[in-house]
Amino acid sequence: MKIKQEIKLSRYTTIKVGGRARYFIEIELKEELKKALDFIKEKGLSYFVMGGGSNLLIDDKDLNIAIIKLTYAFLNIEGTRVRVSSSFKLPRLINVLIKEGLSGIEELAEIPGEIGGAVMMNAGSFGKEIGEVVSEIEIFDGRRFRRLGTRDLVFSYRNTNIKRDWIITEVNLRLAKGSTSRIMQKIQEVKEQRRRTQPVGQRTFGSVFKNPDANSAGYLIERCNLKGYQIGDAKISEKHANFIVNTNRATFLDIISLMNTAKSAVYKRFGIKLEPEVIILRSD
Ligand SMILES: Cc1cc2nc3c(=O)[nH]c(=O)nc-3n(C[C@H](O)[C@H](O)[C@H](O)COP(=O)(O)OP(=O)(O)OC[C@H]3O[C@@H](n4cnc5c(N)ncnc54)[C@H](O)[C@@H]3O)c2cc1C
């Protein structure tokens, strides 16, 4: 276990925004979690588990919390069953699955972040959600490790019933045998579609808002003529209105203001309240 201080969280988020956390604790073995949480409790702090930081908007003021970051990684494949550490990068996992001819999450190609973060968010794209293939997870609930199976887990749109203070340590997936060429073809389609419609390669945190029932948040924001609208260095993407791009040195407040602008405009015009998909971590 490494307990660090003065670590700027902007380094760890895809939008490149985020201040310093009081402690940044790297967990190198899952058995260290108990000790880490005891340490945090002793300091009277709360904690936040960070995955790949690809769905996070973190305050750029200093945060009086401890960040937990799992740094160990393992992957075990037996037939169609996959056992993987929560810290394993999702794109890296998909690359291995292509080679193994295992099908089931190729639609999620290009979603950055880790498999633990994907499970927590029930990440999805192109009609597939990770929850559909999760057979079991292991979590640390602050006192002990527990295994939760399909009967315990409830996945819904970008949400699960996994408690926010539980730490996912392992994910088990049940996939299907598929043909490598077909899987690769699907991934190619997904990549092309994303490049056509999303600001790929720019600093973003993915979708800003959840899609409201039967509507697309991007379409609603676009209809309010907000594509390209900018506050400070935060800009509503010209390619997809449900993405905010950090064009240079966007601040937390630039992004929050832009989100509020989009939210009020959509509410005023359509009477629809947009809910953030991005997880927001404030300093107070
Ligand atoms: C360019 C781009 C495209 C994207 N496209 C999509 C998309 O198509 N579909 C989609 O669903 N999302 C998309 N996202 C959003 C994001 O990539 C996903 O939500 C991703 O699954 C988050 O994983 P992460 O590891 O980065 O989690 P983080 O952003 O680090 O964290 C997200 C949440 O998960 C929790 N968490 C992370 N790891 C753990 C753990 N081990 N135990 C407990 N809690 C944990 C965090 O506390 C936080 O609440 C996109 C993001 C970007 C930047």
The ligand as an SDF file (V2000), in Angstrom:
LIG
                    3D

 53 58  0  0  0  0  0  0  0  0999 V2000
  -14.5400    9.3020  -24.5690 C   0  0  0  0  0  0  0  0  0  0  0  0
  -15.4820    8.6370  -23.5970 C   0  0  0  0  0  0  0  0  0  0  0  0
  -16.4990    7.8330  -24.0810 C   0  0  0  0  0  0  0  0  0  0  0  0
  -17.3760    7.2130  -23.1890 C   0  0  0  0  0  0  0  0  0  0  0  0
  -18.3700    6.4260  -23.6840 N   0  0  0  0  0  0  0  0  0  0  0  0
  -19.1970    5.8060  -22.8380 C   0  0  0  0  0  0  0  0  0  0  0  0
  -20.2330    4.9570  -23.3460 C   0  0  0  0  0  0  0  0  0  0  0  0
  -20.3960    4.7620  -24.5400 O   0  0  0  0  0  0  0  0  0  0  0  0
  -21.0430    4.3490  -22.4410 N   0  0  0  0  0  0  0  0  0  0  0  0
  -20.8950    4.5160  -21.1050 C   0  0  0  0  0  0  0  0  0  0  0  0
  -21.6620    3.9080  -20.3430 O   0  0  0  0  0  0  0  0  0  0  0  0
  -19.9330    5.3150  -20.6000 N   0  0  0  0  0  0  0  0  0  0  0  0
  -19.0830    5.9670  -21.4240 C   0  0  0  0  0  0  0  0  0  0  0  0
  -18.1110    6.7820  -20.9210 N   0  0  0  0  0  0  0  0  0  0  0  0
  -18.0360    7.0170  -19.4730 C   0  0  0  0  0  0  0  0  0  0  0  0
  -17.0770    6.1020  -18.7140 C   0  0  0  0  0  0  0  0  0  0  0  0
  -16.0190    5.7070  -19.5510 O   0  0  0  0  0  0  0  0  0  0  0  0
  -17.7610    4.8600  -18.1480 C   0  0  0  0  0  0  0  0  0  0  0  0
  -18.7730    5.2100  -17.2430 O   0  0  0  0  0  0  0  0  0  0  0  0
  -16.7340    3.9540  -17.4500 C   0  0  0  0  0  0  0  0  0  0  0  0
  -17.2820    2.6960  -17.2980 O   0  0  0  0  0  0  0  0  0  0  0  0
  -16.2870    4.4890  -16.0930 C   0  0  0  0  0  0  0  0  0  0  0  0
  -15.2290    3.6710  -15.6360 O   0  0  0  0  0  0  0  0  0  0  0  0
  -14.0120    4.2640  -14.8080 P   0  0  0  0  0  0  0  0  0  0  0  0
  -13.1480    3.1300  -14.3860 O   0  0  0  0  0  0  0  0  0  0  0  0
  -13.3380    5.3450  -15.5540 O   0  0  0  0  0  0  0  0  0  0  0  0
  -14.7600    4.8300  -13.5340 O   0  0  0  0  0  0  0  0  0  0  0  0
  -14.5500    6.2350  -12.7830 P   0  0  0  0  0  0  0  0  0  0  0  0
  -14.9050    7.3370  -13.7120 O   0  0  0  0  0  0  0  0  0  0  0  0
  -13.2190    6.2830  -12.1540 O   0  0  0  0  0  0  0  0  0  0  0  0
  -15.6600    6.1160  -11.6550 O   0  0  0  0  0  0  0  0  0  0  0  0
  -17.0400    6.0520  -11.9680 C   0  0  0  0  0  0  0  0  0  0  0  0
  -17.8140    5.5910  -10.7170 C   0  0  0  0  0  0  0  0  0  0  0  0
  -17.4650    4.2490  -10.4380 O   0  0  0  0  0  0  0  0  0  0  0  0
  -16.9310    4.1240   -9.1200 C   0  0  0  0  0  0  0  0  0  0  0  0
  -15.8790    3.1150   -9.1520 N   0  0  0  0  0  0  0  0  0  0  0  0
  -14.8520    2.9790  -10.0230 C   0  0  0  0  0  0  0  0  0  0  0  0
  -14.1260    1.8810   -9.7480 N   0  0  0  0  0  0  0  0  0  0  0  0
  -14.7020    1.3000   -8.6590 C   0  0  0  0  0  0  0  0  0  0  0  0
  -14.4230    0.1440   -7.8750 C   0  0  0  0  0  0  0  0  0  0  0  0
  -13.3950   -0.6600   -8.1320 N   0  0  0  0  0  0  0  0  0  0  0  0
  -15.2280   -0.1310   -6.8220 N   0  0  0  0  0  0  0  0  0  0  0  0
  -16.2780    0.6740   -6.5280 C   0  0  0  0  0  0  0  0  0  0  0  0
  -16.5970    1.7710   -7.2200 N   0  0  0  0  0  0  0  0  0  0  0  0
  -15.8180    2.0910   -8.2850 C   0  0  0  0  0  0  0  0  0  0  0  0
  -16.4140    5.5210   -8.7640 C   0  0  0  0  0  0  0  0  0  0  0  0
  -16.3820    5.7080   -7.3530 O   0  0  0  0  0  0  0  0  0  0  0  0
  -17.4520    6.3920   -9.4530 C   0  0  0  0  0  0  0  0  0  0  0  0
  -18.6120    6.4750   -8.6530 O   0  0  0  0  0  0  0  0  0  0  0  0
  -17.2250    7.4150  -21.7900 C   0  0  0  0  0  0  0  0  0  0  0  0
  -16.1900    8.2370  -21.3150 C   0  0  0  0  0  0  0  0  0  0  0  0
  -15.3250    8.8580  -22.2010 C   0  0  0  0  0  0  0  0  0  0  0  0
  -14.2210    9.7200  -21.6720 C   0  0  0  0  0  0  0  0  0  0  0  0
  1  2  1  0
  2  3  1  0
  2 52  2  0
  3  4  2  0
  4  5  1  0
  4 50  1  0
  5  6  2  0
  6  7  1  0
  6 13  1  0
  7  8  2  0
  7  9  1  0
  9 10  1  0
 10 11  2  0
 10 12  1  0
 12 13  2  0
 13 14  1  0
 14 15  1  0
 14 50  1  0
 15 16  1  0
 16 17  1  0
 16 18  1  0
 18 19  1  0
 18 20  1  0
 20 21  1  0
 20 22  1  0
 22 23  1  0
 23 24  1  0
 24 25  2  0
 24 26  1  0
 24 27  1  0
 27 28  1  0
 28 29  2  0
 28 30  1  0
 28 31  1  0
 31 32  1  0
 32 33  1  0
 33 34  1  0
 33 48  1  0
 34 35  1  0
 35 36  1  0
 35 46  1  0
 36 37  1  0
 36 45  1  0
 37 38  2  0
 38 39  1  0
 39 40  1  0
 39 45  2  0
 40 41  1  0
 40 42  2  0
 42 43  1  0
 43 44  2  0
 44 45  1  0
 46 47  1  0
 46 48  1  0
 48 49  1  0
 50 51  2  0
 51 52  1  0
 52 53  1  0
M  END
$$$$
